[in-house]
Each structure stands twice: as structure tokens, then as C-alpha cells.
Amino acid sequence: MSLTRTLKIVGGGIGVFYGSYVLAPPEEKKCLSSITGSSIRFVRSFKIGLTISMDYLIAPIFGHEYPTIHQRAAERIVDGCLANGGLYIKLGQGLAAMNHILPKEYIDTLTILQDKCLKHGADELEKIFLQDFGSKPEQVFLKIEPEPVAAASIAQVFKAVTTNGENVAIKVQYIDLQDRFSADIKTVDFLLKIISIMHPKFNFHWVLDEMRDTLVQELDFENEGRNSEKCARDLQSYSYAYVPKVHWDCTSKRVLTTEWIDGIKINNVKELKRQQLSLAEVDKKLFTIMAQQIFHSGFVHADPHPGNILVRKVTDNTAQIVLLDHGLYEEVPEHTRHTLCNYWESIVLRDNKRLKYYARQLNVDDYILFGEMLTQTPMSVFGLTTIPPGLSADEYMKKQAQERFDKVMVTLRAMPKSILLVIRNLNTVRAIAREHGDPIDRYRLMARMAVLGKHKLAQHTLWKRLIGKVSRVRFEIQLWSQSFSLWLFGCYLRFLKLLGFKVDIVMNQF
């Protein structure tokens, strides 16, 4: 498509977009913040998108390296997200979670959106409290810090002390967010349509359709409070999992008050080591918690980035995992969960026939690609993958994802909606483990939890419980046998290297 034709399409689209404001019925206009504010955010976004597109088109001609272009693009996206705020920051965080596809420059830059967002005026806190509770904050709390301790994509967090002397965190939604939500959705919707016209293979418009309802849920802090309590109930058998308690008397749809927790961000490796906390212990507990949600309860925290997970040292000097921000959850239906359990078990056991069968149960044709998307590791039936010299397994997977982008998109669109946020969950916690140096075998830990979840779902009679126990023993034996075989082969490879042979085969967990 020529540049002239593209600009005509874009120009026509802009006209249609602004025309939709003029022709909108009064009840819809009421939901918009203001045409001026929406227009500014739209023009800013469009300008950044056009600048990035032109940079990728023209800069290579003048000898600019792609890493440099990637860095410029990522910085522009961050600046635009911070300037626009709200939904745009949420989308930027979503991009950061795509660490298996995007170049390193994007991931390193976009991650600051996890805990660095715009801070709104101090008067917003008072206005919202007067509107929602009929009282000023200082009338509700014994003490409240005037400056927010954190600013997230849709809210600011303040530290306060209740009249009972308890330290609490007050999450206060940006005052204009509800009003501008509809306009921002329209803007992003339009921009994604333009991208799909200019670059058909980068059509992410369907993702916004899938996310629209969940974004609405995130704006309801009473719903977030209920989510946190359900999460706490689901994890009550795990003493090392903790969810801050909700103070319902100081909570509304735009204000969430919870117990204050002092802890270490889970990606602060230096502080975790300083407090002599084991990274292996932290990761084992984190992945067990996430596997319990994915394979057992089906109530999955869809945004477990480092800003939402704290680690604190408890009385016995062990690590406790504290889960924050429960606005975005995905409920995985029992049938989908059971199929996912069977698929994960089949990955570890390298049962090709069952892999194909269970992938088809999830509407997926390319069962190997689906397995690699779930685990983010090279996968083959024999557990060996040839990786080009000079590439790590991570770099290889990212390169594979970029080269097979079309197939990845087809697979994402085919699978059940609930699996999308499960993959986001897995990618996010996997990135945390990478920062820790991958101290545990998270694949087998997840597989054991999957097998346990599979039989929990089926245990209705004594006979089925017995079958489940036998099946789990069989699974462990096969797992041990497989590990021993790989260990022997590893010894053989190391022997070849000692003899001077160049070995480009990477032993895979699967």
C-alpha cells in the first residue's frame, strides 16, 4: 500500500472517529470525559504511532541499527502512555508482558510502567472521599500521608492509619477515569483498526474485544475486594501465601482500603539476598501458588507482575508471598482446566498422541507451538532441540516467535479466551524466575501440580481416587526415569566437549 493511500485511509478514519462524537446520542456523550481531552490523547497517540512507523521505515536506510530503533520506539511508547495515563498505561503493561515476542529494548523500557505512572493532584483524594463517603479523608482516618506512595495505571495508593491504629493502604481511582474510559476505548479501537489496515499481520484488534469486559471489572474496586477474598480462601491451605485483608467500611467502587504490608518487591534480588531469603524457595512458592490457581481452583491472577508481588520474611526466617492488586482475574472453566492439566502432563511425558488430542480439545491445531507458548521453552518429542550457536534458549524462543508470528496469532485466536490470561500469567512469573537465575525446575513443578489438579477434579469415588494415586506414582516413575536418561546424556555431551567436539544441542526439560 502506498504512503499516500495509507494517509488517505488514516485521514478518513480520523474524520469518522470525530464524527462519531458529533453524532453520539446524549447518554453516550455523558460517559465521555471531554472531546478536547480525548482528542489530545488521540492526536498524541497517532503522532507517536506514525513517528515509530516512519522511524522503522527510514532509519535503516541511513545505517541505524535495529536495537537503537527499538529503544527509541519503546521510549516513545512509555512517554505516550505516561502522558495519556489510564487505559494507555494498562495497555503498555500488557505489551511488557509479551516478553517472549518483543525485543529486549522494549521489555527493559516498558517494565517501568509497572510502578511508575502519573500522579494526579492531591485534591482528587478529598473530592472522591466526599463523593463516595460524604467525609474528608482526615475525618475517616486517624492519619493519612499527603503524598501517594505509588501510582498505578488506574489509581494512586496512599498510606494511612485507621482510628484503631492499623496501618492501611488506600487505593484511590483517578477521578476522571470512569468518564474518559469510553472515549479512550474508542481511540484505542480506532488506532488498532488503522494498524490492522497498514500491517494486516499485526492485527490485535480482537485482543481489545476480549479485554473490554475485564477492563470494566478492573474499574470496580468492590469487585477487586471480593476477588482478593476469594483468592485468600482458595490459598488458605498454603501458609506461605498471603492476601491483605480488606477494610470494607472504607471501600467503595473507586476506593479500596486494605491492610498495609511491608515487603520486598519480588524482583529486588539484591534485597532478597541481603535478608538471606532463598531465591529457590521464593520461586518454588510462587510457582506453586500460580499452579494452584491455574490447575486447581481455576481462579487465576492475570496480572502478577513484580509490582503486585511482595516477599516478606516471617518468624521462622522463611519467605511469605504476598499477592496484591486483585482487579484482573480469569475464571478458567472446569473442562478447560482439566484439558490443560492433561496437556501439561503429556508435555512432560512426551506423549505425542495425547498432546495432539488435548490441543484439539482447546481448538488448537499446532500442538507443539501451543506447548512452546505455554512453557516458553523449545519443545520436541525427544527432549533435544538444535539451537544455533551463540543463541541462548530465551533468545532462540523469541526469534522463533517473531518468525512464526502469523501462526502464533492464529493459535491465540483459536484457543479459549480464558487461556489468553493464563499465558499472560505464566509469561509474567517466568520473567521473574529469569531475573532470579531460574533456581528451580519450574516445568516439572507445574506438571506435578497439573497431575494433582487433574485427579482432584476427577476424584468423586473411592475407585477414581485409587486410580488417581496409581497414575501419580506412574507419573513420578516416568519423570524420574526421564530425568536420569537426560542426566546420562548430559554426561555424554560434557565428555564430548572435553574431547574438543563442538556441541550445539541443548538438552530440553521436555
Secondary structure in CASP SS format (residue, H / E / C, confidence):
PFRMAT SS
TARGET T0000
AUTHOR 0000-0000-0000
METHOD secondary structure of the structure
MODEL  1
M C 1.00
S C 1.00
L H 1.00
T H 1.00
R H 1.00
T H 1.00
L H 1.00
K H 1.00
I H 1.00
V H 1.00
G H 1.00
G H 1.00
G H 1.00
I H 1.00
G H 1.00
V H 1.00
F H 1.00
Y H 1.00
G H 1.00
S H 1.00
Y H 1.00
V H 1.00
L H 1.00
A C 1.00
P C 1.00
P H 1.00
E H 1.00
E H 1.00
K H 1.00
K C 1.00
C C 1.00
L C 1.00
S C 1.00
S C 1.00
I H 1.00
T H 1.00
G H 1.00
S H 1.00
S H 1.00
I H 1.00
R H 1.00
F H 1.00
V H 1.00
R H 1.00
S H 1.00
F H 1.00
K H 1.00
I H 1.00
G H 1.00
L H 1.00
T H 1.00
I H 1.00
S H 1.00
M H 1.00
D H 1.00
Y H 1.00
L H 1.00
I H 1.00
A H 1.00
P H 1.00
I H 1.00
F H 1.00
G C 1.00
H C 1.00
E C 1.00
Y H 1.00
P H 1.00
T H 1.00
I H 1.00
H H 1.00
Q H 1.00
R H 1.00
A H 1.00
A H 1.00
E H 1.00
R H 1.00
I H 1.00
V H 1.00
D H 1.00
G H 1.00
C H 1.00
L H 1.00
A H 1.00
N H 1.00
G C 1.00
G C 1.00
L H 1.00
Y H 1.00
I H 1.00
K H 1.00
L H 1.00
G H 1.00
Q H 1.00
G H 1.00
L H 1.00
A H 1.00
A C 1.00
M C 1.00
N C 1.00
H C 1.00
I C 1.00
L C 1.00
P C 1.00
K H 1.00
E H 1.00
Y H 1.00
I H 1.00
D H 1.00
T H 1.00
L H 1.00
T H 1.00
I H 1.00
L H 1.00
Q H 1.00
D C 1.00
K C 1.00
C C 1.00
L C 1.00
K C 1.00
H C 1.00
G C 1.00
A C 1.00
D H 1.00
E H 1.00
L H 1.00
E H 1.00
K H 1.00
I H 1.00
F H 1.00
L H 1.00
Q H 1.00
D H 1.00
F H 1.00
G C 1.00
S C 1.00
K C 1.00
P H 1.00
E H 1.00
Q H 1.00
V H 1.00
F C 1.00
L C 1.00
K E 1.00
I E 1.00
E C 1.00
P C 1.00
E C 1.00
P C 1.00
V C 1.00
A E 1.00
A E 1.00
A C 1.00
S C 1.00
I C 1.00
A E 1.00
Q E 1.00
V E 1.00
F E 1.00
K E 1.00
A E 1.00
V E 1.00
T C 1.00
T C 1.00
N C 1.00
G C 1.00
E C 1.00
N E 1.00
V E 1.00
A E 1.00
I E 1.00
K E 1.00
V E 1.00
Q E 1.00
Y C 1.00
I C 1.00
D C 1.00
L H 1.00
Q H 1.00
D H 1.00
R H 1.00
F H 1.00
S H 1.00
A H 1.00
D H 1.00
I H 1.00
K H 1.00
T H 1.00
V H 1.00
D H 1.00
F H 1.00
L H 1.00
L H 1.00
K H 1.00
I H 1.00
I H 1.00
S H 1.00
I H 1.00
M H 1.00
H C 1.00
P H 1.00
K H 1.00
F H 1.00
N C 1.00
F C 1.00
H H 1.00
W H 1.00
V H 1.00
L H 1.00
D H 1.00
E H 1.00
M H 1.00
R H 1.00
D H 1.00
T H 1.00
L H 1.00
V H 1.00
Q H 1.00
E H 1.00
L C 1.00
D C 1.00
F H 1.00
E H 1.00
N H 1.00
E H 1.00
G H 1.00
R H 1.00
N H 1.00
S H 1.00
E H 1.00
K H 1.00
C H 1.00
A H 1.00
R H 1.00
D H 1.00
L C 1.00
Q C 1.00
S C 1.00
Y C 1.00
S C 1.00
Y C 1.00
A E 1.00
Y E 1.00
V C 1.00
P C 1.00
K C 1.00
V E 1.00
H C 1.00
W H 1.00
D H 1.00
C H 1.00
T C 1.00
S C 1.00
K C 1.00
R C 1.00
V E 1.00
L E 1.00
T E 1.00
T E 1.00
E E 1.00
W C 1.00
I C 1.00
D C 1.00
G C 1.00
I E 1.00
K E 1.00
I C 1.00
N C 1.00
N C 1.00
V H 1.00
K H 1.00
E H 1.00
L H 1.00
K H 1.00
R H 1.00
Q C 1.00
Q C 1.00
L C 1.00
S C 1.00
L H 1.00
A H 1.00
E H 1.00
V H 1.00
D H 1.00
K H 1.00
K H 1.00
L H 1.00
F H 1.00
T H 1.00
I H 1.00
M H 1.00
A H 1.00
Q H 1.00
Q H 1.00
I H 1.00
F H 1.00
H H 1.00
S H 1.00
G C 1.00
F E 1.00
V E 1.00
H E 1.00
A C 1.00
D C 1.00
P C 1.00
H C 1.00
P H 1.00
G H 1.00
N H 1.00
I E 1.00
L E 1.00
V E 1.00
R E 1.00
K E 1.00
V C 1.00
T C 1.00
D C 1.00
N C 1.00
T C 1.00
A E 1.00
Q E 1.00
I E 1.00
V E 1.00
L E 1.00
L C 1.00
D C 1.00
H C 1.00
G C 1.00
L C 1.00
Y E 1.00
E E 1.00
E E 1.00
V C 1.00
P C 1.00
E H 1.00
H H 1.00
T H 1.00
R H 1.00
H H 1.00
T H 1.00
L H 1.00
C H 1.00
N H 1.00
Y H 1.00
W H 1.00
E H 1.00
S H 1.00
I H 1.00
V H 1.00
L H 1.00
R C 1.00
D C 1.00
N H 1.00
K H 1.00
R H 1.00
L H 1.00
K H 1.00
Y H 1.00
Y H 1.00
A H 1.00
R H 1.00
Q H 1.00
L C 1.00
N C 1.00
V C 1.00
D C 1.00
D C 1.00
Y H 1.00
I H 1.00
L H 1.00
F H 1.00
G H 1.00
E H 1.00
M H 1.00
L H 1.00
T H 1.00
Q C 1.00
T C 1.00
P C 1.00
M C 1.00
S C 1.00
V C 1.00
F C 1.00
G C 1.00
L E 1.00
T E 1.00
T E 1.00
I C 1.00
P C 1.00
P C 1.00
G C 1.00
L C 1.00
S C 1.00
A H 1.00
D H 1.00
E H 1.00
Y H 1.00
M H 1.00
K H 1.00
K H 1.00
Q H 1.00
A H 1.00
Q H 1.00
E H 1.00
R C 1.00
F H 1.00
D H 1.00
K H 1.00
V H 1.00
M H 1.00
V H 1.00
T H 1.00
L H 1.00
R H 1.00
A H 1.00
M C 1.00
P C 1.00
K H 1.00
S H 1.00
I H 1.00
L H 1.00
L H 1.00
V H 1.00
I H 1.00
R H 1.00
N H 1.00
L H 1.00
N H 1.00
T H 1.00
V H 1.00
R H 1.00
A H 1.00
I H 1.00
A H 1.00
R H 1.00
E H 1.00
H C 1.00
G C 1.00
D C 1.00
P C 1.00
I C 1.00
D C 1.00
R H 1.00
Y H 1.00
R H 1.00
L H 1.00
M H 1.00
A H 1.00
R H 1.00
M H 1.00
A H 1.00
V H 1.00
L H 1.00
G H 1.00
K H 1.00
H H 1.00
K H 1.00
L H 1.00
A H 1.00
Q C 1.00
H C 1.00
T C 1.00
L H 1.00
W H 1.00
K H 1.00
R H 1.00
L H 1.00
I H 1.00
G H 1.00
K H 1.00
V H 1.00
S H 1.00
R H 1.00
V H 1.00
R H 1.00
F H 1.00
E H 1.00
I H 1.00
Q H 1.00
L H 1.00
W H 1.00
S H 1.00
Q H 1.00
S H 1.00
F H 1.00
S H 1.00
L H 1.00
W H 1.00
L H 1.00
F H 1.00
G H 1.00
C H 1.00
Y H 1.00
L H 1.00
R H 1.00
F H 1.00
L H 1.00
K H 1.00
L H 1.00
L C 1.00
G C 1.00
F C 1.00
K C 1.00
V C 1.00
D C 1.00
I E 1.00
V E 1.00
M E 1.00
N C 1.00
Q C 1.00
F C 1.00
END
